[in-house]
Amino acid sequence: MAREATPEEKAVFGHDVKIDPVTNQPIEQGIGSAQQPTMQHLQARLQTLELGIRHQRDLGIDPSDELRADYIKTQNALKAFMAGAQ
């Protein structure tokens, strides 16, 4: 069970601030340590897809519909994850 936030933490992060049970620190923007790997994975995947698209364009190749769809799907998943975390 996580501890209660101190009055100082409530002043900085808001009265409904939650404490991360793993790090024992206030959770910023609703993203706790348990969610970090998922968010980092989505961000890394998005960066990899961006590089793939850029590389294909640099070679004069039009990126495939599958690659573009995967990029959009990953981008939407990251947006949904961030919205759900707040």
FIKOLZA-1660 file (N, C-alpha, C; in steps of 0.1 Angstrom, whole numbers, plus 5000, padded with zeros to 4 digits):
% residues 86
   i   px   py   pz ch aa at
   1 5008 4988 5000  A  M  N
   1 5000 5000 5000  A  M CA
   1 5009 5012 5000  A  M  C
   2 5006 5022 4992  A  A  N
   2 5013 5034 4991  A  A CA
   2 5010 5044 5003  A  A  C
   3 5020 5052 5006  A  R  N
   3 5018 5061 5017  A  R CA
   3 5009 5073 5012  A  R  C
   4 5005 5081 5021  A  E  N
   4 4997 5093 5018  A  E CA
   4 5006 5104 5014  A  E  C
   5 5002 5113 5005  A  A  N
   5 5010 5124 5001  A  A CA
   5 5011 5134 5012  A  A  C
   6 5023 5141 5013  A  T  N
   6 5025 5151 5023  A  T CA
   6 5017 5164 5019  A  T  C
   7 5015 5173 5028  A  P  N
   7 5009 5186 5024  A  P CA
   7 5017 5193 5013  A  P  C
   8 5030 5192 5014  A  E  N
   8 5039 5199 5004  A  E CA
   8 5037 5192 4990  A  E  C
   9 5036 5179 4990  A  E  N
   9 5034 5172 4977  A  E CA
   9 5021 5175 4971  A  E  C
  10 5011 5176 4980  A  K  N
  10 4997 5180 4975  A  K CA
  10 4997 5194 4969  A  K  C
  11 5005 5203 4975  A  A  N
  11 5006 5217 4970  A  A CA
  11 5012 5217 4956  A  A  C
  12 5022 5209 4954  A  V  N
  12 5030 5209 4942  A  V CA
  12 5022 5201 4931  A  V  C
  13 5017 5189 4934  A  F  N
  13 5012 5180 4924  A  F CA
  13 4996 5180 4924  A  F  C
  14 4990 5187 4933  A  G  N
  14 4975 5187 4934  A  G CA
  14 4970 5179 4945  A  G  C
  15 4958 5182 4950  A  H  N
  15 4953 5176 4962  A  H CA
  15 4950 5161 4960  A  H  C
  16 4948 5156 4947  A  D  N
  16 4945 5142 4945  A  D CA
  16 4958 5134 4940  A  D  C
  17 4970 5139 4943  A  V  N
  17 4982 5133 4939  A  V CA
  17 4982 5119 4945  A  V  C
  18 4988 5109 4937  A  K  N
  18 4989 5096 4942  A  K CA
  18 5004 5093 4943  A  K  C
  19 5007 5084 4952  A  I  N
  19 5021 5080 4955  A  I CA
  19 5024 5067 4948  A  I  C
  20 5035 5066 4941  A  D  N
  20 5039 5054 4934  A  D CA
  20 5044 5044 4945  A  D  C
  21 5038 5032 4946  A  P  N
  21 5041 5023 4956  A  P CA
  21 5056 5017 4954  A  P  C
  22 5061 5017 4942  A  V  N
  22 5075 5012 4940  A  V CA
  22 5085 5022 4944  A  V  C
  23 5084 5035 4939  A  T  N
  23 5094 5045 4941  A  T CA
  23 5091 5053 4953  A  T  C
  24 5079 5052 4959  A  N  N
  24 5075 5060 4970  A  N CA
  24 5076 5075 4967  A  N  C
  25 5074 5079 4955  A  Q  N
  25 5074 5093 4950  A  Q CA
  25 5060 5097 4944  A  Q  C
  26 5057 5109 4944  A  P  N
  26 5045 5114 4937  A  P CA
  26 5045 5110 4922  A  P  C
  27 5033 5106 4918  A  I  N
  27 5032 5102 4904  A  I CA
  27 5029 5114 4896  A  I  C
  28 5038 5118 4886  A  E  N
  28 5036 5129 4878  A  E CA
  28 5028 5125 4865  A  E  C
  29 5018 5133 4862  A  Q  N
  29 5009 5131 4850  A  Q CA
  29 5003 5117 4850  A  Q  C
  30 5001 5111 4862  A  G  N
  30 4995 5098 4863  A  G CA
  30 5002 5086 4858  A  G  C
  31 5015 5088 4855  A  I  N
  31 5023 5077 4850  A  I CA
  31 5032 5072 4861  A  I  C
  32 5029 5060 4866  A  G  N
  32 5036 5053 4877  A  G CA
  32 5047 5045 4871  A  G  C
  33 5056 5039 4880  A  S  N
  33 5067 5031 4875  A  S CA
  33 5063 5018 4868  A  S  C
  34 5051 5013 4872  A  A  N
  34 5046 5001 4866  A  A CA
  34 5043 5003 4851  A  A  C
  35 5039 5015 4848  A  Q  N
  35 5035 5019 4834  A  Q CA
  35 5047 5023 4826  A  Q  C
  36 5058 5026 4831  A  Q  N
  36 5069 5032 4824  A  Q CA
  36 5074 5022 4813  A  Q  C
  37 5076 5009 4815  A  P  N
  37 5080 5001 4804  A  P CA
  37 5071 5001 4792  A  P  C
  38 5058 5001 4794  A  T  N
  38 5049 5002 4783  A  T CA
  38 5050 5014 4775  A  T  C
  39 5051 5026 4782  A  M  N
  39 5052 5039 4776  A  M CA
  39 5065 5039 4768  A  M  C
  40 5076 5035 4774  A  Q  N
  40 5089 5035 4768  A  Q CA
  40 5089 5026 4756  A  Q  C
  41 5083 5015 4757  A  H  N
  41 5082 5006 4745  A  H CA
  41 5075 5012 4733  A  H  C
  42 5063 5019 4736  A  L  N
  42 5056 5025 4726  A  L CA
  42 5064 5037 4720  A  L  C
  43 5071 5044 4728  A  Q  N
  43 5079 5056 4723  A  Q CA
  43 5090 5050 4714  A  Q  C
  44 5097 5040 4719  A  A  N
  44 5108 5034 4711  A  A CA
  44 5103 5028 4698  A  A  C
  45 5091 5022 4698  A  R  N
  45 5086 5016 4686  A  R CA
  45 5082 5027 4676  A  R  C
  46 5077 5038 4681  A  L  N
  46 5073 5050 4673  A  L CA
  46 5086 5056 4666  A  L  C
  47 5096 5057 4674  A  Q  N
  47 5109 5062 4668  A  Q CA
  47 5115 5053 4658  A  Q  C
  48 5114 5040 4660  A  T  N
  48 5119 5030 4650  A  T CA
  48 5111 5031 4637  A  T  C
  49 5098 5032 4638  A  L  N
  49 5090 5034 4626  A  L CA
  49 5092 5047 4619  A  L  C
  50 5094 5058 4627  A  E  N
  50 5098 5070 4620  A  E CA
  50 5111 5069 4613  A  E  C
  51 5121 5063 4619  A  L  N
  51 5134 5061 4612  A  L CA
  51 5132 5053 4599  A  L  C
  52 5124 5042 4600  A  G  N
  52 5121 5034 4588  A  G CA
  52 5115 5042 4577  A  G  C
  53 5105 5050 4580  A  I  N
  53 5098 5058 4570  A  I CA
  53 5108 5068 4564  A  I  C
  54 5115 5075 4573  A  R  N
  54 5125 5085 4568  A  R CA
  54 5135 5078 4559  A  R  C
  55 5140 5067 4563  A  H  N
  55 5150 5060 4555  A  H CA
  55 5145 5056 4541  A  H  C
  56 5133 5051 4541  A  Q  N
  56 5127 5047 4528  A  Q CA
  56 5125 5060 4519  A  Q  C
  57 5121 5071 4525  A  R  N
  57 5119 5083 4517  A  R CA
  57 5133 5088 4512  A  R  C
  58 5143 5087 4521  A  D  N
  58 5157 5092 4517  A  D CA
  58 5162 5083 4505  A  D  C
  59 5157 5071 4504  A  L  N
  59 5161 5062 4493  A  L CA
  59 5152 5064 4481  A  L  C
  60 5143 5073 4482  A  G  N
  60 5134 5076 4471  A  G CA
  60 5122 5065 4470  A  G  C
  61 5120 5058 4480  A  I  N
  61 5110 5048 4481  A  I CA
  61 5098 5053 4488  A  I  C
  62 5086 5051 4483  A  D  N
  62 5074 5055 4490  A  D CA
  62 5071 5045 4501  A  D  C
  63 5071 5049 4513  A  P  N
  63 5068 5040 4524  A  P CA
  63 5055 5032 4522  A  P  C
  64 5056 5019 4525  A  S  N
  64 5044 5010 4523  A  S CA
  64 5033 5014 4532  A  S  C
  65 5021 5011 4527  A  D  N
  65 5009 5013 4534  A  D CA
  65 5009 5006 4548  A  D  C
  66 5015 4994 4548  A  E  N
  66 5016 4987 4560  A  E CA
  66 5025 4994 4571  A  E  C
  67 5036 5000 4566  A  L  N
  67 5045 5007 4575  A  L CA
  67 5038 5020 4580  A  L  C
  68 5031 5027 4572  A  R  N
  68 5024 5039 4576  A  R CA
  68 5013 5035 4586  A  R  C
  69 5005 5025 4583  A  A  N
  69 4994 5020 4592  A  A CA
  69 5000 5016 4605  A  A  C
  70 5011 5009 4605  A  D  N
  70 5017 5005 4618  A  D CA
  70 5022 5018 4626  A  D  C
  71 5027 5028 4619  A  Y  N
  71 5031 5040 4626  A  Y CA
  71 5019 5047 4632  A  Y  C
  72 5008 5048 4624  A  I  N
  72 4996 5055 4629  A  I CA
  72 4990 5047 4641  A  I  C
  73 4990 5034 4640  A  K  N
  73 4984 5025 4651  A  K CA
  73 4993 5027 4663  A  K  C
  74 5006 5028 4662  A  T  N
  74 5014 5029 4674  A  T CA
  74 5013 5043 4680  A  T  C
  75 5012 5053 4671  A  Q  N
  75 5010 5067 4676  A  Q CA
  75 4997 5068 4683  A  Q  C
  76 4986 5062 4678  A  N  N
  76 4973 5063 4685  A  N CA
  76 4973 5055 4698  A  N  C
  77 4981 5044 4698  A  A  N
  77 4982 5036 4711  A  A CA
  77 4989 5044 4721  A  A  C
  78 5000 5052 4717  A  L  N
  78 5007 5060 4727  A  L CA
  78 4998 5071 4732  A  L  C
  79 4990 5078 4723  A  K  N
  79 4981 5088 4727  A  K CA
  79 4971 5083 4737  A  K  C
  80 4965 5071 4734  A  A  N
  80 4955 5066 4742  A  A CA
  80 4961 5062 4756  A  A  C
  81 4973 5057 4756  A  F  N
  81 4980 5053 4769  A  F CA
  81 4982 5066 4777  A  F  C
  82 4987 5076 4771  A  M  N
  82 4989 5089 4778  A  M CA
  82 4976 5095 4783  A  M  C
  83 4966 5094 4775  A  A  N
  83 4953 5100 4780  A  A CA
  83 4947 5092 4791  A  A  C
  84 4949 5079 4791  A  G  N
  84 4944 5070 4802  A  G CA
  84 4952 5071 4814  A  G  C
  85 4965 5075 4813  A  A  N
  85 4973 5077 4825  A  A CA
  85 4971 5089 4832  A  A  C
  86 4964 5099 4826  A  Q  N
  86 4962 5112 4833  A  Q CA
  86 4950 5112 4841  A  Q  C
% end
